[in-house]
């Protein structure tokens, strides 16, 4: 009886030992492949291509570039070997690399994003006008007739003191004859002074009265002269016309000073103030520059141009400007502001967003959305999206402002350096690019033809077996499986479409 528990204990010990051994054996059998796979994966992550000596990041099928594999082998999608993506190609880096020779052919030029203290201003347009505050009016103080008009037409230039019109004044005859009669009668000085006072009341100039004392001859004509050098901006009479006291014969506007009327866009109306500095350039001659300060803001917004008008006075002593000239105007504030600037040509505006092409530290190009502010000369302020010191593409043939073209360019730049980088985007309006190779016909259906074809260097393809779409179900009726053919195809939205298939060799 005492031996049975001992036997049971010994049997239990051996059973436990057997179970432990079996578990260890099974565990080691299942653990080995996993460990080997881990080693292989780690090795593949640091694999160096013996042919090129370059580090491999991963393998992929060029036809399905977004699917990555950790070791070489046959593609599960196509009848071809997987191809490596090397570390120096930047497969994990955003953007796209462009060959330096291609960059030179494209005329790509770079610029550095920089910060600069600039005055808070804006560009506008303006026109020159007569300074109405300096205009002189030529009026008649008597009733008379124009017997000669020297100014022939409005906008005629005239010098200071030059005659404008000669007036015949009949009412001047009687008082002058009376004065001469009193003088010949040797009347006392009080009567002569009273007669002179009467002539002055009739607007007879002192020069005419002095000439009457000197010569003793009556004068009934007076010449009205220009009080200032300038332009006859208004001419309201003609030869022989009768004029009345207070009637304006002409208006003379000076040219030594002009008004510059600046058209301020409505959205900037609240930012403009009197005293802001203005730098104006004549659009016909950029060397002609004029400076001044805004004197006043005219009330009211134009209903046609939606602009607010600001007025300032500019010096035109050299008479280089005339009224009506168009001026390019830069309005600057008095306090400078720090701004982040890029060349204006580097900004691609689609209507919905603004984009610049940024050059990364590894030389790859990548698009970046930016928020732009005001233009500062030939540069544009960047409010958000860039940092000081970054490099952007300033010019290049692919920097086009067409949104339709932009949609075909940016996906290539945003994608990985795979098939989209190898296949150039077609230019709008240009004929689709075609590719050609030779292969054996494996299968023919109503929709496509399957070939085992030779490499296509233009697309970076190796030898593989794949299907190509027919342009129609009845296309290429003479093509049969087993033939060796030369075929031409192009890329379409649905895939690759055949354009030409011709037998070669003995099969022709």
C-alpha positions in Angstrom: 0.0 0.0 0.0 2.9 2.4 0.8 4.5 1.7 -2.6 1.5 2.9 -4.7 1.8 6.7 -3.8 5.5 6.5 -4.6 4.9 4.9 -8.0 2.3 7.5 -8.8 4.7 10.4 -7.9 7.4 8.9 -10.1 5.0 8.5 -13.1 3.7 12.1 -12.6 7.3 13.4 -12.7 8.2 11.6 -15.9 4.9 12.8 -17.5 5.7 16.4 -16.7 9.2 16.0 -18.0 7.9 14.6 -21.3 5.4 17.5 -21.6 8.1 20.1 -21.0 10.3 18.4 -23.6 7.6 18.3 -26.2 6.7 22.0 -25.5 10.4 23.0 -26.0 10.7 21.0 -29.2 7.5 22.5 -30.7 8.4 26.0 -29.5 11.8 25.8 -31.1 10.4 24.5 -34.3 8.0 27.4 -34.6 10.4 30.1 -33.3 13.2 29.4 -35.8 11.4 30.7 -38.9 10.3 33.8 -37.1 13.8 34.5 -35.9 15.2 33.9 -39.4 12.6 36.2 -40.9 13.5 38.9 -38.4 17.2 38.6 -39.3 16.3 38.6 -43.0 14.2 41.7 -42.6 16.9 43.5 -40.7 19.5 42.4 -43.2 17.3 43.6 -46.1 16.9 47.0 -44.4 20.6 47.5 -44.5 21.3 45.6 -47.7 23.9 47.0 -50.1 23.5 46.3 -53.8 26.7 44.4 -54.8 26.5 45.7 -58.3 26.3 49.4 -57.5 27.4 49.6 -53.8 24.2 51.6 -53.0 22.0 51.1 -50.0 18.6 49.6 -50.7 15.5 51.0 -48.9 13.0 48.6 -50.3 11.8 46.7 -53.4 8.7 47.6 -55.5 6.9 46.9 -58.7 7.3 50.0 -60.9 3.7 49.4 -62.1 2.5 49.6 -58.5 5.0 51.9 -56.9 3.1 52.4 -53.6 3.4 48.7 -52.6 6.8 48.1 -50.8 8.5 44.8 -50.2 11.4 44.0 -47.8 13.2 41.6 -50.0 13.7 40.9 -53.8 11.6 38.5 -55.7 8.9 38.2 -58.3 6.2 40.8 -58.4 2.8 39.5 -57.4 1.1 41.9 -59.8 3.1 41.5 -63.0 5.4 38.8 -64.6 8.6 40.7 -63.7 11.2 41.0 -60.9 10.8 43.6 -58.2 13.2 46.5 -58.5 15.1 48.2 -55.7 14.7 51.7 -54.5 18.0 53.1 -53.2 18.5 55.4 -50.2 20.3 58.1 -52.3 17.2 58.3 -54.5 15.3 59.7 -51.5 12.5 57.2 -51.7 11.3 58.2 -48.2 12.0 61.9 -48.6 9.2 64.1 -49.9 9.4 65.9 -53.2 11.1 64.9 -56.4 14.7 65.0 -57.6 15.5 66.6 -61.0 18.7 65.9 -62.8 21.1 68.9 -62.7 21.4 68.8 -66.5 17.6 68.9 -66.8 17.4 71.8 -64.4 19.8 73.7 -66.6 17.7 72.9 -69.7 14.6 74.1 -67.9 16.2 77.3 -66.9 15.5 76.8 -63.2 16.7 79.6 -61.0 16.6 79.7 -57.2 16.1 82.4 -54.6 16.4 82.6 -50.9 13.5 83.5 -48.7 14.7 86.6 -46.8 13.4 89.0 -44.2 13.7 92.7 -44.7 12.6 95.9 -43.1 10.2 97.6 -45.5 7.7 100.4 -45.3 4.1 99.4 -45.0 2.8 100.6 -48.3 1.2 99.6 -51.6 1.4 100.3 -55.3 -1.2 102.4 -57.1 -1.7 104.5 -60.2 -2.2 108.3 -60.5 -2.7 111.0 -63.0 -1.4 114.6 -63.1 -3.8 117.5 -63.0 -3.6 121.3 -63.0 -3.1 122.8 -59.5 -6.4 124.6 -59.3 -5.3 126.5 -56.2 -2.8 128.4 -58.4 -5.1 129.1 -61.4 -5.5 132.7 -62.4 -8.7 134.2 -63.8 -8.6 137.0 -66.5 -11.8 139.1 -66.3 -13.2 142.3 -67.7 -14.1 145.1 -65.3 -15.8 147.2 -68.0 -18.2 146.9 -70.8 -16.4 146.7 -74.1 -15.7 144.8 -77.3 -12.9 142.5 -78.2 -11.1 144.0 -81.2 -8.3 141.5 -81.1 -7.9 138.1 -79.5 -4.3 137.0 -79.0 -5.0 133.6 -77.4 -6.4 131.5 -80.2 -7.5 128.2 -78.5 -7.7 126.5 -75.1 -4.6 124.6 -73.8 -2.3 127.1 -75.5 0.9 127.7 -73.7 1.5 131.3 -72.6 4.2 133.3 -70.9 3.8 135.7 -68.0 2.8 139.2 -69.3 1.9 137.9 -72.8 -1.3 139.5 -74.2 -4.5 137.5 -74.2 -7.1 140.0 -75.6 -7.4 143.7 -76.6 -10.6 145.5 -75.5 -12.2 148.6 -77.0 -14.1 150.5 -74.2 -16.3 153.3 -75.6 -17.3 154.4 -72.1 -13.8 155.6 -71.4 -13.9 158.3 -74.0 -16.1 160.9 -72.2 -14.4 161.0 -68.8 -10.9 161.3 -70.5 -12.1 164.2 -72.7 -13.6 165.9 -69.7 -10.3 165.6 -67.8 -8.3 167.1 -70.7 -10.8 170.0 -71.0 -10.4 170.8 -67.3 -6.7 170.6 -67.6 -6.7 173.0 -70.6 -9.0 175.4 -68.7 -6.5 175.5 -65.9 -9.0 174.5 -63.3 -7.8 174.1 -59.7 -6.3 170.8 -58.5 -9.5 169.8 -56.6 -11.5 169.6 -59.8 -8.7 167.7 -61.6 -8.5 165.2 -58.7 -12.2 164.7 -58.7 -12.0 163.9 -62.5 -9.2 161.4 -61.9 -11.3 159.8 -59.1 -14.2 159.4 -61.5 -11.9 157.7 -64.1 -10.6 155.3 -61.5 -14.3 154.5 -60.6 -14.8 153.6 -64.2 -11.9 151.1 -64.0 -9.5 153.2 -66.1 -6.1 152.0 -65.0 -3.6 154.4 -63.4 -1.2 153.8 -66.3 -3.8 155.1 -68.7 -4.4 158.2 -66.6 -0.6 158.8 -66.3 -0.4 158.5 -70.1 -3.2 161.0 -70.5 -1.3 163.6 -68.4 1.9 162.8 -70.3 0.7 162.7 -73.9 -2.7 164.5 -73.8 -4.2 161.7 -76.0 -7.3 159.7 -75.1 -6.9 155.9 -74.9 -10.0 153.7 -75.4 -8.2 150.3 -75.7 -6.8 148.1 -73.0 -4.7 144.9 -73.4 -5.4 142.1 -70.9 -2.2 140.1 -70.2 -1.4 136.7 -68.6 -0.6 137.0 -64.9 1.4 133.7 -64.9 3.4 131.4 -67.1 1.3 128.4 -67.9 -1.5 127.2 -70.1 -4.8 128.9 -71.2 -7.0 126.2 -69.6 -10.2 128.1 -70.5 -11.0 130.6 -73.3 -14.6 131.8 -73.2 -14.7 134.6 -75.9 -14.0 135.2 -79.6 -13.0 138.2 -81.7 -15.7 141.0 -81.8 -17.6 139.6 -78.8 -19.0 142.1 -76.3 -18.0 141.6 -72.7 -19.6 142.8 -69.5 -18.1 143.7 -66.2 -17.1 140.6 -64.2 -17.1 138.3 -67.2 -14.4 135.7 -67.3 -12.5 135.9 -70.6 -9.9 133.2 -69.9 -8.3 131.1 -67.1 -4.5 130.6 -66.9 -3.2 127.5 -65.1 0.4 127.4 -64.0 2.7 124.4 -64.7 5.4 124.9 -62.1 3.4 122.8 -59.6 0.9 120.1 -60.4 -1.6 118.0 -58.5 -1.1 114.2 -58.5 -4.4 112.4 -58.0 -3.7 108.9 -56.7 -6.3 106.2 -57.1 -6.4 104.1 -53.8 -8.1 100.7 -54.1 -11.3 100.5 -52.0 -9.9 97.7 -49.8 -6.9 99.9 -48.8 -9.0 103.1 -48.2 -8.8 102.8 -44.4 -5.0 102.4 -44.4 -4.2 105.6 -46.3 -3.6 108.9 -44.3 -2.4 112.4 -45.0 1.3 112.7 -44.7 2.2 109.3 -46.2 5.2 109.5 -48.5 4.7 109.0 -52.2 7.2 108.0 -54.8 5.9 108.5 -58.4 7.4 107.4 -61.6 6.3 108.4 -65.1 5.2 105.3 -66.9 6.7 106.5 -70.2 10.2 107.2 -68.7 11.1 105.3 -65.5 14.0 107.8 -64.9 11.5 110.6 -64.2 10.8 110.3 -60.5 8.9 112.7 -58.3 8.4 112.6 -54.5 5.8 114.2 -52.2 3.4 113.6 -49.4 -0.3 113.1 -49.5 -1.9 116.4 -48.6 -5.5 115.4 -48.4 -7.9 112.5 -48.9 -10.8 113.4 -51.2 -14.2 112.2 -49.8 -16.2 109.6 -51.7 -15.5 106.3 -53.5 -15.8 106.3 -57.3 -18.7 104.1 -58.3 -17.0 103.1 -61.6 -13.5 102.3 -60.5 -14.2 101.6 -56.8 -11.2 103.7 -55.7 -10.6 106.5 -53.2 -8.7 109.6 -54.5 -5.8 111.1 -52.6 -4.2 114.4 -53.7 -0.7 115.7 -53.3 1.4 118.5 -54.9 4.5 117.7 -56.9 7.2 120.1 -58.1 7.3 120.6 -61.8 9.7 123.6 -62.1 11.5 121.9 -65.0 8.2 121.6 -66.8 8.8 117.9 -67.6 5.2 116.9 -66.8 1.9 118.0 -68.3 -1.6 117.3 -67.0 -3.1 113.9 -67.8 0.1 111.9 -67.6 -0.2 108.4 -66.0 2.1 107.8 -63.1 3.1 104.6 -61.2 2.9 105.4 -57.6 4.4 103.8 -54.5 2.7 104.9 -51.3 4.8 104.2 -48.2 4.1 104.5 -44.5 6.4 106.4 -42.2 7.3 103.3 -40.0 9.1 100.3 -41.5 7.8 96.8 -41.0 9.7 93.4 -41.0 8.5 91.2 -43.9 9.3 87.8 -45.3 9.9 88.2 -49.0 10.2 86.0 -52.1 10.4 87.0 -55.8 6.9 87.6 -57.1 7.6 85.2 -60.0 8.1 82.4 -57.6 4.5 82.4 -56.5 2.0 80.3 -58.5 -1.5 81.5 -58.0 -4.3 79.2 -59.0 -7.2 81.3 -57.9 -7.9 79.1 -54.9 -4.5 78.9 -53.4 -0.9 80.2 -53.7 2.0 77.7 -54.2 5.8 78.0 -54.2 8.2 75.2 -55.1 10.6 74.7 -52.2 14.1 73.1 -52.6 14.7 70.8 -49.7 18.1 70.3 -48.0 18.7 67.1 -50.1 18.1 69.1 -53.3 14.6 67.7 -54.0 11.7 69.9 -55.1 8.4 70.0 -53.2 5.4 72.3 -53.5 4.3 74.3 -50.5 1.1 76.2 -49.9 1.6 79.8 -48.8 -0.4 82.8 -47.7 0.8 85.9 -49.4 0.4 89.5 -48.5 1.2 92.7 -50.4 3.7 93.2 -53.2 6.8 95.1 -52.4 8.2 96.1 -55.8 9.2 92.9 -57.6 8.8 90.8 -54.5 5.8 89.4 -52.6 5.3 89.2 -48.9 4.7 85.7 -47.5 2.6 85.7 -44.3 2.5 81.9 -43.7 4.0 78.7 -45.2 7.8 79.6 -45.5 10.7 80.3 -43.2 13.6 82.7 -43.5 16.6 81.1 -45.3 14.6 78.5 -47.3 15.3 78.1 -51.0 12.5 78.4 -53.5 12.4 78.1 -57.3 12.2 81.6 -58.7 11.9 80.8 -62.4 11.5 77.8 -64.6 9.5 76.5 -67.6 7.3 74.5 -65.3 6.3 77.5 -63.2 3.1 78.4 -65.1 0.1 80.2 -63.8 -2.5 78.1 -65.5 -4.5 76.1 -63.0 -5.2 73.4 -65.5 -1.5 72.9 -66.2 -0.7 73.2 -62.5 -3.0 70.2 -61.8 -0.8 68.1 -64.0 2.5 69.4 -62.6 1.9 69.3 -58.8 0.9 65.7 -58.5 4.2 64.7 -60.1 6.1 66.8 -57.6 4.0 65.6 -54.7 4.3 61.9 -55.5 7.1 59.5 -54.7 9.9 59.1 -57.2 8.3 56.1 -58.9 6.4 55.6 -62.1 4.9 59.1 -62.0 8.4 60.6 -62.0 9.6 58.3 -64.8 6.7 59.0 -67.1 6.6 62.7 -68.1 3.3 64.5 -68.0 1.9 65.4 -71.3 1.9 69.0 -72.2 -1.6 70.5 -72.9 -2.2 70.6 -76.6 0.8 68.4 -77.5 0.5 64.9 -79.0 0.7 62.0 -76.5 4.2 60.4 -76.2 4.4 56.9 -77.6 6.7 54.0 -76.7 7.7 50.9 -78.7 9.2 47.5 -78.2 9.2 43.9 -79.5 7.5 40.9 -77.9 5.7 37.6 -78.3 1.9 37.5 -78.3 0.7 35.3 -75.4 -3.1 36.0 -75.5 -5.6 38.0 -77.6 -9.0 39.1 -76.3 -11.6 41.5 -77.5 -10.3 44.1 -75.0 -6.6 43.6 -74.9 -3.5 41.7 -76.1 -0.9 40.2 -73.7 2.7 40.3 -74.7 6.0 38.9 -73.3 8.0 41.9 -74.3 11.5 43.2 -74.2 12.6 46.1 -72.0 11.3 49.6 -72.5 14.2 51.9 -71.5 12.1 55.1 -71.9 9.8 54.0 -69.1 12.5 52.2 -67.0 10.8 48.8 -67.6 12.6 45.6 -67.8 11.4 42.5 -69.7 8.0 41.4 -68.5 4.7 40.0 -69.5 1.7 42.4 -69.4 -1.5 43.3 -71.2 -2.2 46.3 -73.3 -5.6 47.7 -74.2 -6.9 47.7 -77.8 -8.3 51.0 -79.2 -11.4 49.0 -80.2 -12.6 45.4 -80.1 -12.0 44.8 -83.8 -8.5 46.3 -83.9 -5.5 44.2 -85.1 -7.6 41.2 -86.4 -4.5 39.5 -87.9 -2.6 39.2 -84.6 -2.5 35.7 -83.3 -0.9 34.1 -80.1 2.6 32.9 -80.7 3.6 35.6 -83.1 6.6 37.8 -82.6 5.5 41.4 -83.2 6.8 45.0 -83.0 4.1 47.2 -81.2 3.7 50.8 -80.3 1.6 52.0 -77.3 0.8 55.2 -75.4 -0.3 56.0 -71.9 -4.0 56.9 -71.5 -6.2 57.6 -68.5 -7.3 53.9 -68.4 -3.8 52.4 -68.7 -1.6 51.7 -71.7 -3.2 51.5 -75.2 -1.9 50.0 -78.4 -1.6 52.2 -81.4 0.3 49.9 -83.8 1.1 46.1 -84.0 3.2 44.6 -86.8 4.6 41.1 -87.2 8.4 40.8 -87.5 10.9 38.2 -88.7 9.5 35.0 -90.3 6.0 35.8 -89.0 5.7 38.9 -91.2 
